[in-house]
Amino acid sequence: MRKAQREAYKARLFGQFAQIGRALAGARRLELLELLAQGERGVEELARASGMSVANTSQHLQVLRQARLVEARKEGLHVRYRLADEKVFALWQALRDLGRERLAELDRLAAEFFQERHEFEPVTMAELRRRLKEERVVVLDVRPEEEYAAGHIAGAVSLPVEEMPRRLPEVPRGPEVVAYCRGPWCLLADQAVHALRGAGIPARRLEAGFPDWKAKRYPVEAEAGAGRPGKE
């Protein structure tokens, strides 16, 4: 192989890898990956969850699709999107975890919006799994109901954070409560813990989110008709 051929090969090779890098080089697209890690969603659902317009959401999804990071399927007149496979979540997880190690601003940013975050140690996934087996904990999924329906920690109770003010009386007052949401940087669990403690209910947040729990092959469930099997 001549030098010119080798250079052409390398340019095309690394250009393919760069396509994935370009797809990831957008804050809103990373947000969409985290949302899709919760389960399959339609464009309108993703637009509502992200606060973007349907048009912008669709454009970002096309970039992710061209990089083979997401897949789409038709459901009647609608198109539903999902992560292409588990490796896509692993890629987002690695990027997220590398950011925490290398970017001190992330911790400062979280503390700026929720100063209580560092007052209590979060519950690790291993600890939560042990306590679930021993039935010594109440687990609250504080994500929106459609995300809970698509998949949740086995035994968790759905209590979306926006419904918490009126539904606090439903929370058992005995064991400690552990709240979880989409991931370690999602503040829904922090909001829930703040509300629970304000009502005198001992509570902590899970260190990670549902996709991390699922990636560990820990027990999960999904509601019938949510596009996934009832148990995994």
C-alpha positions in Angstrom: 0.0 0.0 0.0 1.5 3.3 -1.0 1.7 6.3 1.3 -1.1 8.2 -0.4 -3.4 5.2 0.0 -2.4 4.8 3.7 -3.2 8.5 4.3 -6.5 8.2 2.5 -7.4 5.2 4.6 -6.6 6.9 7.8 -8.5 10.0 6.9 -11.6 8.0 6.1 -11.2 5.8 9.2 -10.8 8.6 11.7 -13.4 10.6 9.9 -15.9 7.8 10.7 -15.0 8.0 14.4 -15.2 11.8 14.2 -18.8 11.5 13.1 -19.7 10.1 16.5 -17.7 12.9 18.1 -19.5 15.5 16.2 -22.9 14.0 17.2 -21.9 14.2 20.8 -20.6 17.7 20.6 -23.9 19.3 21.4 -25.4 19.8 24.9 -29.0 19.2 23.8 -28.0 16.0 22.0 -26.4 14.7 25.1 -29.6 15.5 27.0 -31.6 13.6 24.4 -29.3 10.6 24.9 -29.9 10.7 28.7 -33.7 10.9 28.1 -33.6 8.0 25.6 -31.6 6.0 28.2 -34.8 6.0 30.3 -36.7 4.3 27.5 -38.2 4.6 24.0 -39.8 8.0 23.3 -41.6 9.9 20.5 -40.4 13.2 19.2 -43.1 15.2 20.9 -42.4 13.5 24.3 -38.7 14.3 24.0 -39.5 17.9 23.1 -41.7 18.3 26.2 -39.1 16.6 28.4 -36.2 18.7 27.1 -38.0 22.0 26.7 -37.1 22.2 23.0 -39.3 22.7 20.1 -40.4 19.7 18.1 -38.5 20.9 15.1 -35.2 21.4 17.0 -35.7 18.0 18.7 -36.2 16.3 15.4 -33.1 17.9 13.9 -30.9 16.8 16.9 -32.3 13.3 16.6 -31.4 13.1 12.9 -27.8 14.0 13.8 -27.8 11.2 16.4 -29.4 8.8 13.9 -26.9 9.6 11.2 -24.1 8.7 13.7 -25.9 5.4 14.4 -26.4 6.3 18.1 -30.2 6.1 18.0 -32.7 4.1 16.0 -36.2 4.9 15.0 -39.3 2.9 14.3 -42.8 3.8 12.9 -45.8 3.4 15.2 -48.8 4.4 13.2 -48.3 8.0 12.1 -45.6 8.6 14.7 -41.9 7.8 14.9 -40.4 6.5 18.1 -36.7 6.7 19.0 -34.5 4.6 21.2 -30.8 4.2 21.8 -29.2 2.0 19.2 -27.9 -0.5 21.8 -26.4 -0.7 25.3 -23.0 0.5 24.1 -24.5 3.9 23.4 -25.5 4.3 27.0 -22.1 3.0 28.1 -20.5 5.7 25.9 -22.6 8.4 27.5 -21.9 7.0 30.9 -18.1 7.0 30.3 -18.3 10.6 29.0 -20.3 11.6 32.1 -18.0 9.9 34.5 -14.9 11.3 32.8 -16.4 14.7 33.1 -16.9 14.3 36.8 -13.2 13.3 37.3 -11.8 16.0 35.1 -14.2 19.0 35.4 -14.4 20.4 38.9 -17.0 22.8 37.6 -19.6 20.0 37.5 -19.6 19.6 41.3 -19.7 23.4 41.8 -22.6 23.6 39.3 -24.6 21.0 41.2 -23.9 22.6 44.6 -25.0 26.0 43.1 -28.5 24.7 42.3 -28.8 22.3 45.3 -26.6 23.2 48.3 -27.9 20.3 50.3 -26.4 17.8 47.8 -23.2 17.4 49.7 -24.8 17.3 53.2 -25.6 13.6 53.0 -23.8 10.7 51.4 -25.9 9.2 48.5 -26.9 5.6 48.6 -24.8 3.4 46.4 -26.5 0.9 44.0 -25.0 -2.1 45.9 -26.3 -0.8 49.2 -29.8 -0.2 47.8 -29.9 -3.7 46.2 -29.0 -5.2 49.6 -31.6 -3.2 51.4 -34.2 -4.1 48.9 -33.5 -7.8 49.5 -33.9 -7.2 53.2 -37.0 -5.1 52.7 -35.6 -2.2 54.7 -36.2 0.6 52.3 -38.9 2.4 50.4 -37.7 3.3 46.8 -39.3 6.2 45.0 -39.0 6.8 41.3 -39.4 10.5 40.9 -39.2 10.7 37.1 -42.2 11.4 35.0 -44.8 8.6 34.8 -44.0 7.6 31.2 -40.4 7.0 32.1 -41.4 4.9 35.1 -43.7 2.9 32.8 -40.9 2.2 30.3 -38.7 0.7 33.0 -38.0 1.2 36.7 -36.2 -0.4 39.6 -38.1 -3.5 40.7 -40.3 -2.7 43.6 -40.0 1.1 43.2 -43.1 3.3 43.6 -43.8 6.0 41.1 -44.0 9.5 42.7 -43.1 12.2 40.1 -41.4 15.1 41.8 -44.1 17.6 40.6 -46.8 15.5 42.4 -44.9 15.2 45.6 -46.4 18.2 47.5 -49.9 16.7 47.3 -48.9 13.1 47.6 -46.5 13.3 50.6 -49.0 11.7 52.9 -48.8 8.5 50.8 -45.1 8.0 51.6 -44.6 5.4 54.4 -43.1 6.9 57.5 -41.2 3.9 58.8 -38.0 3.0 56.9 -35.7 5.4 55.1 -36.7 6.5 51.7 -34.4 6.4 48.7 -35.3 8.6 45.7 -33.8 8.1 42.2 -34.2 9.8 38.8 -32.4 9.8 35.5 -28.7 9.8 36.5 -26.2 11.2 39.0 -26.5 14.8 37.6 -30.3 14.8 37.5 -31.7 17.1 40.2 -35.2 15.5 40.4 -34.0 13.2 43.2 -32.5 16.2 45.1 -35.8 18.0 44.9 -37.6 15.0 46.1 -35.2 14.5 49.1 -35.5 18.1 50.0 -39.3 17.9 50.1 -39.3 14.6 52.0 -36.9 15.8 54.7 -39.0 19.0 55.0 -41.9 16.8 55.9 -39.9 14.9 58.5 -39.3 11.8 56.4 -35.7 10.4 56.4 -34.6 10.3 52.8 -31.5 10.1 50.6 -30.9 10.0 46.9 -29.5 7.1 44.9 -25.9 7.8 43.6 -27.0 7.0 40.1 -30.1 6.7 37.9 -32.3 4.0 36.5 -30.2 3.4 33.4 -27.1 2.8 35.6 -29.0 0.3 37.7 -30.2 -1.5 34.6 -26.7 -1.6 33.1 -25.6 -3.5 36.3 -28.2 -6.1 35.4 -30.0 -5.4 38.7 -33.7 -6.3 38.8 -36.0 -4.0 36.8 -39.6 -3.9 35.8 -41.7 -2.3 33.1 -45.5 -1.7 32.9 -47.4 -3.8 30.3 -47.9 -1.9 27.0 -44.8 0.3 27.6 -42.9 -1.3 24.7 -40.8 -3.6 27.0 -41.3 -6.9 28.8 -42.9 -6.9 32.2 -39.8 -8.0 34.0 -36.1 -8.2 33.0 
